[in-house]
Amino acid sequence: MQMLNPELLRRKLPVYSGHTTIATGELLDEYLGCFRLQQILNAGHRLNATQQSVLGRSLFVQHYRSRHLARGTVVVLHGYFDHSGLYKHLICYLLEIGWDVLIFDLPGHGLSEGEPLSIDAFSTYAAQLTELLDSRKGQLTAPWAMLGQSTGAAILMEQQLKFGYRNWPVEKQILLAPLVRPCGWQKIAEKYRWLRFLLRRVKRTYGDSSGDQGFLDFVEHKDPLQHKYVPVKWIGAMLRWINEVEHAESLPTRPLCIQGVEDTTVEWRHNLGVIGRLYPGLDIHLLEKARHHLVNEEAKIRLQVFKLIEEHLNQT
């Protein structure tokens, strides 16, 4: 396990200038080694890793380019508690089947600036995504596919509801274990009514979100970019978003939605009903034995997920 100094790496990251550059530097190599991303570059794919100011917040953005002739770009939104470094399996698979990947750390996550794990409203996530993609439109190979895991899927929905796809070349949408209501939603809402006046944060708990025990152990004990507390402000933002999305007007697009039936992180049965009303053309695939963190499930289930993603990307 390589040591990583997140604060020093943040300070040393190059600032995005609108031009494609190849990632270099000893500190970045430590990051890539820590999360086993170096194997992607060893396979001949290229990486542009920069910090970029988005709505006044410095975000860590990685743009991977396939060694193959790119078929398009998949824009990846990670889940809550996550960061881009945990998405090695997905990034590698997409690159190998010929898709470029744009992925960035949400504010307060990974190497991005911000109060740890906090946000004032999900609409802020959506506005940041919109500005980021507007700024990089000329750098991303078309067509685009939008892919979100859990909270990342919620951000994709919020972005589409609030801002629409504008003139972006988006052709595909993929929602993995999408967040609407988390498990225990009612208790969370009840506690929030009191906690918001008494506490600023609550201690995080680690659940069995994957059948890959090695992944769970790494996140809880070895990942230098994890945080141990959940801001009460974020809980409030999530609860307001739940109320909003459950009363939203329907959208015309037809996303792929993949959901594990052993997921104990989100109330997936209720959530699929909400998302099905939001997207009347929703294509739902339920996976037996799969839990919540689908991009980091045990290998057999993860391959099922990736094959479904590939099939969706290949549809004309």
N, C-alpha and C positions, 0 to 999 in steps of 0.2 A: 504494500500500500504506500503510494507516494504521498509525501506531505504537500499541502497546498495552503498558500497564504492568500485567502480571498481578497482582503483589503488591498494588498500590494498588487495583485493581478488586476483589480478594478482600475487602479491608478495607471497601470502600464498599458492597458488596452488602447489600441489606436482608435481615433474618432472616425466615424463613417464620413466619407467625402463624396460619395456618389460614384466612385470608381471601384472596379474589382481588383482586389489585391489578394495575394496568397498569405495565409496565416503563418506567422513565424514568431520565434521568441522562446526563450527558456521557460518563462512563466506559463505561457500558453501550452507548451509541451507538458508541463507538470499537470495542468488542468486536463489535457487530453489523456495523459497517462492515468490520472486518478480515476477517470470515468471510462477508461478503456475505449476512448474514441479514436486513438491514434491508429488503430487497425483500419479505420475507414480511409484515412489518408494513405496508409501503406498499400491499400488496394487500388490506389490510383485516382481516387476522387479528390476534389479540391475543396478548400474551406476558406471563406472570408469571414473572420470573426472580429467584430468591432463593438464599440459602444456608440450609441446614437441617442441624441436628445429627442424625445418624443413628448410633446405637450409639457416641456420643461423638466422632464424626468429622464435621466440617463439609463437606457436599457441595453442589456447585453444581447446582441443579435448575431446569429450564426447563419450563414448562407452556404449550404453545401451544394456543389455542382457535380453531377454524375460524370464519370469518365466516359460514359456512353453518350450518344447524341440525345440530348434531353427531350423527353416527350412532353414536358410541362413542369410545373412547380407545385409541390404540396406545401401549403402553409400550415404549420403545426402549432397548436395551442396546448400547452401542458396543463396538468391539473393542479389543484391547490396542494400546498406543501412541496410540489415538484419543482424541477428546473430542467433545463435542456440537457444537462449532462446525464440524466437518467433515461434518455430516449435513444440510446445507442442502437438497440435492436430494430426499432422502427426506422430510424434514419438509414441504417445500413441496408435494410430490405428495400426501401424505396429507391435508394441510389442504384442498387443492383438491378432493379427492373426498369431503370432509365429515367427516374424522376428526380429533379432537383428538389432540395428541401430548404425552406426558410423556417427557422425556429428561433424564438427569443424567450428570455426569462421575464416573466411578469414582474411588475414593480414589487419590491420587497421580497423577491424570490431570487435564489441563485446569485448571480453576479450583477443583477440590476439594482439600481438605486431605489430607496424608499424604506419607510418604516416596515420592519419584518412582517410579512404576510398580511399587510393591511391594505384596505382600499375604502374610499368613502362611498362609492356606489359602483355597481357593475357597469353602469353607463360609462364610467371613466376607463375601465378596461376596454370597452368597445370603441371609445373615441381614440384611445392610444393605438389600437389595432388599425383603425381607419387611417390615421395620420401616417403610421408606419408604412402601410401598403401604398398609400398615395405617393409617398416619398420614394419608394423603390419600384414603382410600376415599370419604369424603363429598364430595370436590372433583372426582372424576373421573367423567365421563359414562360410563355403562354402555351396552353391554357393553364388555369390554376384550379387546384382542388383545396378546399378548406377542411381541415381535420382537427377535431378537438377531443381531448380526453377529460371526462368528468366536468370540472369547472371550466376547462377549456372549451368544451362543447357548449356550456351555458354562455360563454363569452361570444362564441360564434352566433348563437341565436340572438343574443342581445344586439350584436353589431348589425345583423340583418334587419332586426326590428327597428332599430334607432336610425340607421344610416343607409341601409340598403347596399347593394353591391356597386352602386354608382356606374362607372363605365369599366369596371374591372372584368377581365376575361375569365370569370369563375364559371366552371362547368360541372363541378362535383362538390358534394358536401358529405362528410363522414362524421358521425357522432358516436363516440365510444363511451359506454356507461354514463350517459349524460346526466348532469345534475339538474334536478328541479328541487324536490324535497330530499333532504338527507334522512337517513333512518333516525327515529326519535325526534322528528321535526316538532311535534307538539310540545314535548318537554323542553326542547331548545328554545322555542318561542316563549314559553312561560318563564323560563329562567332569565331570558334576555330582558324581560320587562323590569326585573329587579337588578340584574347584574350591571346594566348600562349606567346605573346611578352609583354603583359601589366599586366596580372593578374596571380596569383598562384592558386586562388580558386574563385568559384562563389557561391552565396547563394542558398541553396537547396529550392525547392518547394515541397509541399505535395499535391499529387493528390488523386483522389477517386479510389484507386487501389483495393478496396474491397467493397462488399455490407455490410460488418460487421462494422457498425459505431463505435462500442466499440473498435474494433481493431485499426481503424484509429485514434481515439482519444488517445488511449494508446501510439501509436508510436509517434504522434506529441507532446504530452504534458507530458507523464509520464514515458516513457522508458529512464532509466538512461544511456543506452548504445548507444543512437543515436547521430549523428553528424549533424551539421547544414550547412556544406559547402561541395561542390564537388570540388576536386582538378582538375585543368585544365589538369594536367598530365594524370589523369585517362581518361578524355574525349579523349585525343590523343591516348591512348592505345586502347580504344574502337573503334575509327575510323579506326585505322590500322587493328584491328581484323576483322571488317566488310569487308574491302577490301579483306582480306585474305580468309575468309570463303566463300565469294561469288564467289571465283574463285578456290575453293578447289576441288580435285578429290573425286569421290564418295567412300563411305565406304560400306562394305558388311553386316553390322548388321541391325536389324529391330526394331528400338525403337518404343515405344508408345509415342505419342505426344498429349497432352491435351491443348486445347486453348479456352479461353473465347471469345465470339464474341463481348462483350462490353468492351474489353480491349483497353484502350486509352493510355497505356504506351509504347507499341511496335507496329510497323507497321506489324501486324500479317499476313495479306494477302500476302504481299511481303515475309515475313520471312518464311512462310510455303512453298512457292515456292523454296526458297533457300535450306531449310532443306530437302525438298522432292527430290531435285537433289543430295544433299549430301548423303541421305539415300533413295535409290530407293524403298526399302521395308517399308517405314515409315507408321505407323498405326496412322492416324489422327482422333481425336475425338473433334468436336466443341461443346461447351456448351453454350446454350442460357442463357442470363442474367448474365453470369459469366464475371468478370473483370480480372484484372491482377494477383493479389496475390492469386492464387488458393488454397494454403494450409491454407489461412486465410480468405477465403470467408465466407459468411453467411452460416449457418449450413446446409441447404438443398443442396446448390450447393457443399459445401465442401464434403458432403457425396457422391455425385455423383462422384467427383474427386477420392475419396478414394476407392470407389467400382471399378472404372476403373483400378486403380493401383492394387488392389487385384486380379482382373481378369487376368491382365497381368502377375502378379507374379505366378499365378496358372497354366498358360499355360505351356504345355510340348512340 
